[in-house]
Amino acid sequence: MKVMKANAPEKLYIDLFKGEFNVSRSPTNNSVEYARTDAFIEKACEWLKENGGSYWMDDYDLPTDDLVSDFRDYMNEK
């Protein structure tokens, strides 16, 4: 069964300025960026696939695909 994800942006910007609470899709000088958890995990996995081997994989003899899979599983634990 495939789970449908909400039609939500990867990032939202929350701005609390002078008692007003504003949510937008673009940053302002006073905003804080929030990212969807699933979007963050996928971006991190992409980075690991592209850069993992060149940073530490040679020292630990762990295939990059295994590292990415273990990382994704760990981050999705509840």
C-alpha positions as CSV (number, residue, x, y, z in Angstrom):
1,M,0.0,0.0,0.0
2,K,1.4,3.3,-1.0
3,V,0.9,6.2,1.4
4,M,-0.1,9.5,-0.2
5,K,1.7,12.5,1.2
6,A,0.1,15.8,1.8
7,N,0.6,18.5,-0.8
8,A,2.9,20.5,1.5
9,P,6.1,22.4,0.6
10,E,9.5,21.1,1.6
11,K,10.1,24.2,3.7
12,L,7.9,26.8,5.5
13,Y,9.0,30.0,7.1
14,I,7.5,31.1,10.4
15,D,7.8,34.7,11.4
16,L,6.8,35.9,14.9
17,F,7.2,39.7,14.8
18,K,5.5,42.1,17.2
19,G,3.0,39.5,18.3
20,E,2.0,38.5,14.8
21,F,2.4,34.9,13.6
22,N,2.9,34.5,9.9
23,V,3.6,31.4,7.8
24,S,5.0,31.8,4.3
25,R,6.9,29.9,1.6
26,S,9.6,32.5,1.3
27,P,12.0,33.8,4.1
28,T,12.0,37.2,5.6
29,N,14.7,38.8,7.8
30,N,12.9,37.6,11.0
31,S,11.7,34.2,9.9
32,V,12.7,30.7,11.1
33,E,12.9,27.9,8.5
34,Y,11.2,24.6,9.1
35,A,11.6,21.6,6.8
36,R,9.4,18.6,6.5
37,T,11.0,15.6,8.2
38,D,10.6,13.3,5.1
39,A,12.1,16.0,2.8
40,F,15.1,16.4,5.2
41,I,15.8,12.7,5.4
42,E,15.7,12.3,1.6
43,K,18.0,15.2,1.1
44,A,20.4,13.8,3.7
45,C,20.3,10.4,1.9
46,E,21.0,11.9,-1.4
47,W,24.1,13.7,0.1
48,L,25.3,10.4,1.7
49,K,25.0,8.6,-1.7
50,E,26.9,11.3,-3.5
51,N,29.6,12.1,-0.8
52,G,29.7,9.2,1.7
53,G,32.4,7.2,0.0
54,S,34.8,10.1,-0.3
55,Y,34.6,11.0,3.4
56,W,34.6,7.9,5.5
57,M,33.5,4.8,3.7
58,D,37.1,3.7,2.9
59,D,37.9,3.5,6.6
60,Y,34.9,1.4,7.7
61,D,34.3,-0.9,4.8
62,L,30.6,-0.3,4.8
63,P,28.9,0.0,1.4
64,T,27.3,3.4,0.9
65,D,23.9,1.8,0.0
66,D,23.9,0.0,3.4
67,L,24.8,3.2,5.2
68,V,22.0,5.1,3.5
69,S,19.5,2.4,4.3
70,D,20.6,2.2,7.9
71,F,20.4,6.0,8.2
72,R,16.9,6.1,6.7
73,D,15.7,3.4,9.0
74,Y,17.1,5.1,12.0
75,M,15.7,8.5,11.2
76,N,12.2,7.0,10.5
77,E,12.1,5.1,13.9
78,K,9.3,6.4,16.1
